[in-house]
Amino acid sequence: MQEGTKLTVGARYTETVRILPDSVSFVAALLLEFPQFASVSFDPRQGTLRLGLLVGRKLPAQARTAFRRRLEDSVVVLHDLQGSPAPRVEVRWQTGPNFTRFEIVRSVDDLSLQEVRVVAQLARMAFGQDLLAGEEASDGDRAEVLQYALEHVRSLRPHRPVVGVREGERVLVYYAPSRRVREQPS
């Protein structure tokens, strides 16, 4: 994902090629830049990004609701400071016997990297060591590439959603099935 890479064809012809990020590299870059997210999925047809957080314990309803409110309020304040209208932020959760999974759903049309940073920092502050996350390994150049990818992905409308999952220190990114699979009642 470098801009202005030189491509040599034959012995005499050199052309500067602009390599544009695609949805796969965008999702991978988000997971690498923000280890707080256990998963990221991008649905280009709907223009939505889903950020997944995984907490290593079952949170009580009051804690889940408090995190949702704090996140929504923080996003509203951030957009107010930027002079833009407050976006719709959808926060969902799922609990199991020893985990809580949050999913934050946002439109990429008005999403900023600053907002993603706020979500990641709120999760780290709210859940601390219980947040199942990768290791911090920020690279200043990666943030610039990620900003460029976010701006490009807004106009990207491929037909298949992309999902990225963190597995330990590895990141796996793949195209999701193009049709929804219905859950079977148990």
C-alpha positions as CSV (number, residue, x, y, z in Angstrom):
1,M,0.0,0.0,0.0
2,Q,2.6,2.5,-1.0
3,E,1.8,5.6,-3.0
4,G,4.1,6.4,-5.9
5,T,5.8,3.0,-6.2
6,K,8.1,2.7,-9.3
7,L,7.3,0.0,-11.7
8,T,9.9,-0.9,-14.3
9,V,8.7,-2.6,-17.5
10,G,11.5,-3.8,-19.8
11,A,14.9,-2.0,-19.7
12,R,13.8,1.5,-20.7
13,Y,10.3,2.2,-19.4
14,T,9.7,3.2,-15.7
15,E,6.3,4.3,-14.6
16,T,5.1,5.6,-11.2
17,V,2.1,3.6,-10.2
18,R,-0.3,4.6,-7.4
19,I,-1.3,1.5,-5.5
20,L,-4.7,2.0,-4.0
21,P,-5.8,0.3,-0.8
22,D,-8.6,-2.1,-1.1
23,S,-11.1,-3.3,1.5
24,V,-8.9,-6.2,2.6
25,S,-5.8,-4.0,3.3
26,F,-8.1,-1.5,5.0
27,V,-9.4,-4.1,7.5
28,A,-6.0,-5.6,8.0
29,A,-4.5,-2.1,8.7
30,L,-7.2,-1.4,11.3
31,L,-6.5,-4.6,13.1
32,L,-2.7,-3.9,13.1
33,E,-3.1,-0.3,14.2
34,F,-5.7,-1.0,16.9
35,P,-4.9,-4.2,18.8
36,Q,-7.9,-3.5,21.1
37,F,-10.2,-4.8,18.3
38,A,-10.7,-8.6,18.2
39,S,-12.4,-8.3,14.8
40,V,-13.2,-5.8,12.1
41,S,-15.6,-6.3,9.3
42,F,-16.4,-3.9,6.4
43,D,-19.6,-4.3,4.4
44,P,-19.1,-2.2,1.3
45,R,-22.7,-2.6,0.0
46,Q,-24.0,-0.9,3.2
47,G,-21.0,1.3,3.8
48,T,-20.7,0.0,7.4
49,L,-17.7,-0.9,9.6
50,R,-18.1,-3.3,12.5
51,L,-15.5,-3.1,15.3
52,G,-15.5,-6.1,17.6
53,L,-14.2,-6.0,21.2
54,L,-13.8,-9.1,23.3
55,V,-13.8,-8.9,27.1
56,G,-12.6,-12.0,29.0
57,R,-15.4,-12.1,31.5
58,K,-19.1,-11.8,31.6
59,L,-20.0,-8.2,32.3
60,P,-23.2,-7.3,34.2
61,A,-25.9,-5.5,32.3
62,Q,-25.2,-2.3,34.2
63,A,-21.5,-2.3,33.0
64,R,-22.5,-3.1,29.4
65,T,-25.0,-0.2,29.4
66,A,-22.6,2.2,31.0
67,F,-19.9,1.4,28.3
68,R,-22.5,1.9,25.5
69,R,-23.6,5.2,26.9
70,R,-20.0,6.4,27.4
71,L,-19.0,5.4,23.9
72,E,-22.1,7.1,22.3
73,D,-21.6,10.3,24.4
74,S,-17.9,10.4,23.4
75,V,-18.6,10.1,19.7
76,V,-21.3,12.8,20.0
77,V,-18.8,15.2,21.8
78,L,-16.0,14.4,19.2
79,H,-18.3,15.2,16.3
80,D,-19.6,18.3,18.1
81,L,-16.0,19.6,18.5
82,Q,-15.4,18.9,14.9
83,G,-18.5,20.9,13.9
84,S,-20.2,17.9,12.3
85,P,-23.6,16.3,13.1
86,A,-23.7,13.4,15.5
87,P,-23.6,10.1,13.7
88,R,-25.7,7.1,14.4
89,V,-23.6,4.6,16.5
90,E,-25.0,1.2,17.1
91,V,-23.5,-0.8,20.0
92,R,-24.5,-4.4,20.4
93,W,-23.3,-7.0,22.8
94,Q,-23.3,-10.7,23.4
95,T,-22.5,-12.5,26.6
96,G,-21.3,-16.0,27.4
97,P,-20.4,-17.7,30.6
98,N,-16.9,-16.1,30.6
99,F,-16.9,-13.4,28.0
100,T,-18.6,-10.3,26.7
101,R,-18.4,-9.4,23.0
102,F,-19.2,-5.8,21.9
103,E,-19.8,-4.8,18.3
104,I,-19.8,-1.2,17.3
105,V,-21.4,-0.5,14.0
106,R,-20.7,2.8,12.1
107,S,-21.1,4.2,8.6
108,V,-17.7,4.9,6.9
109,D,-19.2,8.0,5.3
110,D,-18.3,10.2,8.2
111,L,-16.1,8.0,10.2
112,S,-12.7,9.4,11.2
113,L,-9.5,7.7,12.5
114,Q,-9.8,9.9,15.5
115,E,-13.2,8.4,16.3
116,V,-11.8,4.8,16.0
117,R,-8.9,5.9,18.3
118,V,-11.5,7.2,20.9
119,V,-13.4,3.8,20.8
120,A,-10.1,1.9,21.2
121,Q,-9.0,4.1,24.1
122,L,-12.4,3.9,25.8
123,A,-12.3,0.1,25.6
124,R,-8.8,0.0,27.1
125,M,-9.8,2.3,29.9
126,A,-13.1,0.6,30.7
127,F,-11.9,-3.0,30.6
128,G,-8.2,-2.8,31.3
129,Q,-6.6,-6.3,31.5
130,D,-9.9,-8.0,30.8
131,L,-9.9,-6.7,27.2
132,L,-8.5,-9.5,25.1
133,A,-6.3,-7.6,22.7
134,G,-3.1,-7.8,20.7
135,E,0.1,-6.0,21.6
136,E,0.6,-2.3,21.0
137,A,2.9,-1.9,18.0
138,S,2.1,1.5,16.5
139,D,4.0,2.7,13.5
140,G,3.7,6.4,12.6
141,D,3.8,5.6,8.9
142,R,0.9,3.0,9.3
143,A,-1.4,5.7,10.6
144,E,-0.8,7.8,7.5
145,V,-1.5,4.9,5.3
146,L,-4.6,4.0,7.3
147,Q,-6.0,7.6,6.9
148,Y,-5.4,7.3,3.1
149,A,-7.1,3.9,3.1
150,L,-10.1,5.2,5.0
151,E,-10.6,8.1,2.6
152,H,-10.4,5.7,-0.4
153,V,-12.6,3.0,1.1
154,R,-15.5,5.4,1.3
155,S,-15.8,5.3,-2.5
156,L,-15.0,1.5,-2.7
157,R,-18.1,-0.5,-3.4
158,P,-17.1,-4.1,-4.1
159,H,-19.7,-6.7,-3.9
160,R,-18.4,-8.8,-1.0
161,P,-18.0,-7.9,2.7
162,V,-14.6,-8.3,4.2
163,V,-13.9,-9.7,7.7
164,G,-10.7,-9.5,9.7
165,V,-10.1,-11.5,12.9
166,R,-7.2,-11.3,15.4
167,E,-5.8,-14.7,16.4
168,G,-3.1,-14.2,19.0
169,E,-0.6,-11.9,17.3
170,R,-1.8,-12.9,13.8
171,V,-4.4,-11.1,11.7
172,L,-6.6,-13.1,9.3
173,V,-8.6,-11.2,6.7
174,Y,-11.0,-12.9,4.3
175,Y,-14.0,-12.2,2.1
176,A,-17.3,-13.1,3.9
177,P,-19.9,-15.1,2.1
178,S,-22.1,-12.9,-0.1
179,R,-25.3,-14.2,1.3
180,R,-26.4,-14.3,4.9
181,V,-26.7,-17.6,6.7
182,R,-29.7,-17.9,8.9
183,E,-29.2,-19.1,12.5
184,Q,-30.8,-22.3,13.3
185,P,-32.9,-22.5,16.4
186,S,-31.4,-24.8,19.0
